[in-house]
Amino acid sequence: MAVLQAQLVEASQSLYSIRDFIRFCVTQLRRYDVVVAQGTSDEFAEASAIVLHTLSLDWSADEQILDCRLTDSEKQEVLTLLQERITLRMPLSYLINLAYFCDLPFYVDERVLIPRSPIAELIRQQFYPYFDADERAQPLGATGPKADADASPFFNHGLELKQLAHPERILDMCTGSGCIAIALASRFIDASVDAADIDKAALEVASVNVDHHNVNHQVNLIESDLFSKIPAENQYELIVTNPPYVDAEDMANLPQEFLYEPDHALAAGQDGLDLVHRILYEAPDYLTRDGLLVCEVGNSEWALNQAYPEIQFDWLRFANGGRGIFAITYEELMDHRDEFAQYAMALTQNTPS
């Protein structure tokens, strides 16, 4: 990395403005083939975050501030963070313990995945038109990048048109950092949100975020292996889940940046569906008659369609890209419960005791 070090020294002597350093960071990220895919896939957004975060500025800083000059110490801080990002290949969010989801800031470290789900678009829209829109709900406030802020507030994601009353009880299954649960609480301000995860360490991170956003009265953390510790009497109008879904082939070929994330939060068996099969089978026991399950399976979309060729899953569309997320109603889950049971039972039988 002697060449990189020489380039950093030259930058500290030759560059002056915020704009200069953002441009330089983009060039270096690309030159050294740094994988930018956790939270953003845009090198310019990542470079802006490196510079602006170091300067304690909003990541969506006003254009007028970009020509301001850096002090020598500020230059050194920016270049040190850039060097760590390149040499360690550690995701930026872990280096600075900060990620944004649905315009909200979240503490993250290597105990949890870095938030990056397209489900944020659905949350912003309050899952309209399945549920009616509520103009009272406002985000909790943040200074980070608005990855999908340009989306129409009523983009046609492909949800069924029902316009039901807002859910009173919501479950975020496999909550990790708690980002989905807290974002749900910010948009469904009268709802009670349960956030479940099997990983006690992940729930410790989620607890930090619940405290930070002051939603202890609304978000309840539950340590549970999927539905195993969810009270049987709990009936939810909405279950949202972004479970582990990476298949064995993809796990074997992950870029170095992804190796910092906890394996158990990514890997889900040979086809990536070990948890999804169980969720599909068990979910209707916890949904109301008008309840909706929204589940992310990412690249395992093909495998799910192959597993259930007779089922027409409702794959949702996203204004800002993203795929592998489906919505399914209580009624549809019950209609196909026998098919879901076959896979769920097979997984149970194959699990070592």
Residue, then its C-alpha position, 0 to 999 in steps of 0.5 A: m500500500a506504499v502507492l496509496q500512502a503516497q497518494l494520500v500525502e499528495a492529496s493532503q498537500s494539493l487538495y483544499s475543499i470538501r468537493d476536492f476530497i469527495r472527488f478524491c475519495v471516489t477515485q480511490l474507492r474505484r481505483y482499489d476496487v472497494v466493494v460499495a454495496q452495504g447501505t449504498s451502491d454509489e461511490f459518490a454517496e460513500a465518498s460524501a459520507i466519508v468526508l462529511h461525517t468526518l467534518s460532522l456535517d449532514w451527509s446531504a450537505d447544501e451545495q454551497i458548503l462544498d467549496c469550503r476549505l479543510t484545515d490540515s487536521e481535518k484533511q488528515e482525519v478524512l484521509t485516515l478514514l479513507q485509508e482504513r476503508i481501503t486497506l481493511r475492506m471494512p464497511l464504512s458503517y462499521l468504521i463509524n458505527l452509523a447507518y441510515f435506514c428510512d432516513l433515520p440514523f442507527y448505531v451498528d457494529e459487527r453484531v448486526l447486518i448493515p441496514r439496506s432493505p428496499i422495505a424502507e420504501l414500503i414503510r415510507q408509504q405505510f404499505y399503501p394501498y393495503f393500509d390507508a395513508d396517514e398524513r400524521a405520521q412523520p419520520l423521527g428526523a435525521t441528517g443522513p442520505k435519503a436513498d429513496a426520497d425521490a420516490s412518489p409517496f404513492f408509488n405502485h409497489g404492487l400491494e393489494l388495494k384494501q385501504l384497511a385501517h392502520p395496524e394496531r400490532i406489528l411484528d418485525m421478525c429477525t429485527g437485527s439492529g431494530c431498524i425496520a421496527i423503529a422505522l415502522a414505529s415512526r410511520f405507524i405512530d399508534a401501533s405497538v411493534d414487537a421486534a424479534d430476533i434469536d440473537k441476544a447480541a443483535l438485540e443488544v444493538a437494537s436496544v441501543n437504537v430503541d433508546h436513542h429514538n425514544v420508542n421504548h413505549q412502542v417497540n418491544l424487543i423479544e428474544s425468539d427463534l422465529f415465532s417460538k417465543i411469540p405469545a400465542e395470543n398475539q395477533y398482528e395486522l402486519i408482519v415484516t421480515n428480512p430474515p437470513y436468505v443467502d444461499a450456500e453458493d453466494m455465501a462461498n463467494l461473498p466479497q471481503e466487506f461482507l465477511y465482517e457481517p455475522d454469518h448467521a444473519l446471512a446464511a440460510g441453507q443450501d437454497g437460502l430458504d431454511l427460515v423462509h419455509r418456516i415463516l410461511y408455515e407459521a405466520p398465519d397463526y399470528l396474523t389477523r384475518d386481514g393480516l399481511l406478511v411482507c418478506e424479503v428473500g433477495n437473490s433466493e427469489w428464484a429458489l422460492n418460485q421453484a419450491y412452490p411452482e403452483i403459488q403465484f407470489d406477489w413480488l413487489r416493485f420498487a422505485n429505486g431498485g431492489r427485488g426479492i420481496f413479496a407480500i402475502t395475505y393471511e388468506e393466501l397463507m392458509d390456502h397454501r398451508d399444506e405446501f408450506a407444511q411439507y417444507a417446514m416439516a422436512l426442515t424440522q426432521n433434518t435438524p440435528s437434535 
